[in-house]
Amino acid sequence: MIRWITTVIIILLCLAPAAGYGQVYLSLSFDDPQTTVSPVLSWQQRNAHILQTLHKHKLQSILFVCGKRVNTEDGAQLLQSWDGAGHSLAHHSWSHRNFGAAGMDLATFREDFLRCDSLIKPFRHYTRLYRFPYLKEGERRAQIDSCRDFLATQQYANGYVSIDASDWYIDGLLRDTLAANPNANTGVFRDFYIRHILERSYYYDSLATALTGRKVKHVLLLHHNLLNALLLDDLIVALKQQHFIFIDAAEAYRDPLYRQHPATVPAGESIIWSMAKATGRYEDQLRYPAEDGVYEEAALRALLQQAAKH
Ligand SMILES: [Zn+2]
């Protein structure tokens, strides 16, 4: 255990920006708002905690809405609370199907798209950005091009992320833990979560700097979940201590980084991953999928087992 912690600390020190590395400019985006039941907090409390944290840090974010998850009165109330607080509302499909999968056709994509578009369109901060479910844009050239052409006819751009991560996976284990014991200590989750986001941020930022020769403005993928309801403030504070500079999502999306269409097949993942893949020069640094719970599972479960013994 001690050896493992030491290794992690050494890795983090190596990853941490040395003098001259420059800062990380980071905005936050949240996918999949929902009003489902979770341990410890009601959906209203989860939502309020996230919004209060953003307000505390004076951040405007962007919420990528999956229509089927908020097609209720509660869901409308949730969307209204974000819109009323000035955050952008963008598109994350109606059904959350993997439109990148083989066999998906444009007619299915179009119908699904229009359904969610009409749900979010009435809101004041409606923003024409589309984020593909699972960040999977397509597995065939013709399919990718037809979706891109369709989105362009709708005056939509791709709601890319630059820093992909697995907060959803950590959230799953956190919910299981709190369901079993509502008084469980969440310290292990907090430390693991902060470390995970730091690692992924430094990885994508280093790759972005190598690819573009400049410091890009990042969009981090997070989810509207219990993990962030409980730990978003701790995360932001920890990243600020590491000299991250937080910016609004709208400012980040003005970076020309997000107006590219890398010619990779399959298309998707983070825009940084995709650009790196397109060069053919970073194969040793690109895993596929780029992010997944399987990469985090062993380390997080080991920490939880260790904590359970004390
Ligand atoms: Zn999603």
Residues whose N, C-alpha, C, O or C-beta is under 5 A from the ligand:
A	BS01	ZN	D31 D32 P133 Y134
